[in-house]
């Protein structure tokens, strides 16, 4: 989890491959009206996010063999909603600064999330530090370092080489 541009989709895809489990890309499950709002630079509110989070919770709970979810989950109440569906949920917080996040989002013009919304993500962000089952990783670390730290935290041995190239 983390703000737009932190690398959560990339890390999640590589982690799912390393773990041999399903990937749930949260952005794929936004309602059409939420996608429309984001494409037009309108920040989502809680009412936009509740059905999305509920759907993600169901997908996680029903994933045979577990899954890796890429989801902003910016507020504690969003993470609690996901934990209600999956009580043993483990959360990786990919921490990044506002300037780097904005630069990364600006570098992907085809994405539904415009750079103008990055500031709203930081305004909404309630870092999960101190919550149960949370690991913080630095978004500025190489993907391989992030992945190895996550796998160690989860109690899995890292395959060699880990996450050096996209899946």
C-alpha positions in Angstrom: 0.0 0.0 0.0 1.0 3.6 -0.5 0.4 6.7 -2.5 0.3 6.8 -6.3 3.8 6.5 -7.7 5.4 4.6 -4.8 5.8 1.5 -6.9 3.1 -0.7 -5.3 1.9 -2.3 -8.6 5.4 -3.2 -9.7 6.4 -4.6 -6.4 3.1 -6.5 -6.0 3.4 -8.1 -9.4 7.0 -9.2 -8.8 6.1 -10.4 -5.3 3.1 -12.4 -6.5 5.4 -14.1 -9.1 8.0 -14.8 -6.4 5.4 -16.3 -4.1 3.6 -18.2 -6.8 0.2 -16.7 -5.9 -2.5 -14.5 -7.5 -2.1 -10.8 -8.1 -5.0 -8.5 -7.4 -4.3 -5.1 -9.0 -6.6 -2.7 -7.1 -6.8 -0.1 -9.9 -8.5 -2.7 -12.1 -11.5 -2.8 -9.7 -12.4 0.9 -9.3 -16.0 1.6 -10.3 -16.3 3.3 -13.7 -17.5 6.5 -12.1 -14.4 6.5 -9.8 -12.1 6.0 -12.9 -13.9 8.9 -14.6 -13.3 11.1 -11.6 -9.6 10.3 -11.3 -9.0 10.8 -15.1 -10.5 14.2 -14.7 -8.4 15.2 -11.7 -11.1 14.7 -9.0 -9.9 13.0 -5.8 -12.0 10.1 -4.6 -13.8 10.3 -1.3 -14.7 7.6 1.2 -18.1 6.9 -0.6 -16.2 6.2 -3.8 -13.8 3.9 -2.0 -16.1 1.7 0.2 -17.5 -0.5 -2.6 -14.0 -0.8 -4.1 -12.5 -1.9 -0.8 -15.4 -4.3 -0.2 -14.8 -5.9 -3.6 -11.0 -6.1 -2.9 -11.7 -7.7 0.5 -13.9 -10.4 -1.1 -11.3 -11.1 -3.8 -8.6 -11.5 -1.1 -10.7 -13.7 1.1 -11.7 -15.9 -1.8 -8.2 -16.2 -3.4 -7.2 -19.9 -3.2 -3.6 -20.1 -1.9 -3.6 -16.4 -1.0 -2.9 -13.3 -3.1 -0.9 -10.1 -3.3 -3.0 -7.0 -3.5 -1.8 -3.7 -4.8 -4.1 -1.0 -3.2 -3.5 2.5 -1.9 -5.3 1.8 1.4 -4.3 5.3 2.5 -6.4 5.6 5.6 -6.5 3.3 8.7 -10.2 2.8 8.2 -9.6 1.5 4.7 -7.0 -1.0 6.0 -9.4 -2.0 8.8 -12.1 -2.7 6.2 -9.7 -5.0 4.4 -8.6 -6.6 7.7 -12.3 -7.3 8.4 -12.4 -9.5 5.3 -8.9 -11.0 5.9 -8.0 -10.8 9.6 -4.5 -12.1 9.0 -3.8 -9.5 6.4 -0.1 -8.4 6.1 0.6 -4.9 4.8 3.6 -3.6 3.1 3.8 0.2 3.2 5.9 1.5 0.4 7.0 4.9 1.7 7.9 7.7 -0.7 8.2 11.5 -0.6 5.8 13.8 -2.4 8.2 15.2 -5.0 9.4 11.7 -6.1 5.8 10.4 -6.2 4.7 13.3 -8.4 7.7 12.8 -10.7 6.9 9.1 -11.1 3.2 9.7 -11.7 4.1 12.4 -14.3 6.3 9.8 -16.1 3.3 7.6 -16.8 0.9 9.7 -18.9 -1.3 6.8 -19.9 -2.3 5.9 -16.4 -5.7 6.9 -15.1 -4.2 8.8 -12.1 -2.9 12.3 -13.0 0.0 14.0 -11.3 -2.4 16.7 -10.1 -3.9 14.2 -7.6 -0.7 13.2 -5.9 -1.0 16.0 -3.3 -4.5 14.7 -2.3 -3.0 11.3 -1.7 -0.5 12.7 0.8 -3.3 14.7 2.5 -5.3 11.5 3.0 -2.3 9.3 3.9 -2.4 7.9 7.5 0.9 5.9 7.6 0.2 2.5 9.0 3.3 2.5 11.3 2.4 0.9 14.6 -0.5 -1.1 13.2 -0.3 -4.9 13.4 1.2 -6.8 10.5 2.9 -3.9 8.8 6.3 -3.6 7.1 7.6 -0.3 5.9 9.9 -0.3 2.9 11.6 2.7 1.3 10.4 3.3 -2.2 13.9 4.7 -3.1 15.5 1.3 -2.5 16.1 -0.9 -5.5 13.1 -3.2 -6.2 15.3 -6.2 -5.5 16.1 -4.9 -2.0 12.5 -4.1 -1.4 11.4 -7.6 -2.5 14.0 -9.4 -0.5 13.0 -7.5 2.7 9.4 -8.4 2.1 10.1 -12.0 1.5 12.3 -12.2 4.6 9.5 -10.5 6.6 7.0 -13.0 5.3 9.3 -15.9 6.2 10.1 -16.9 2.6 13.5 -17.5 1.1 14.3 -15.2 -1.8 14.8 -16.9 -5.2 17.9 -15.8 -7.0 17.9 -13.3 -8.6 14.9 -11.7 -7.0 12.9 -9.1 -8.9 15.6 -7.9 -11.1 13.5 -7.9 -14.2 9.8 -7.3 -14.7 7.6 -10.5 -14.8 
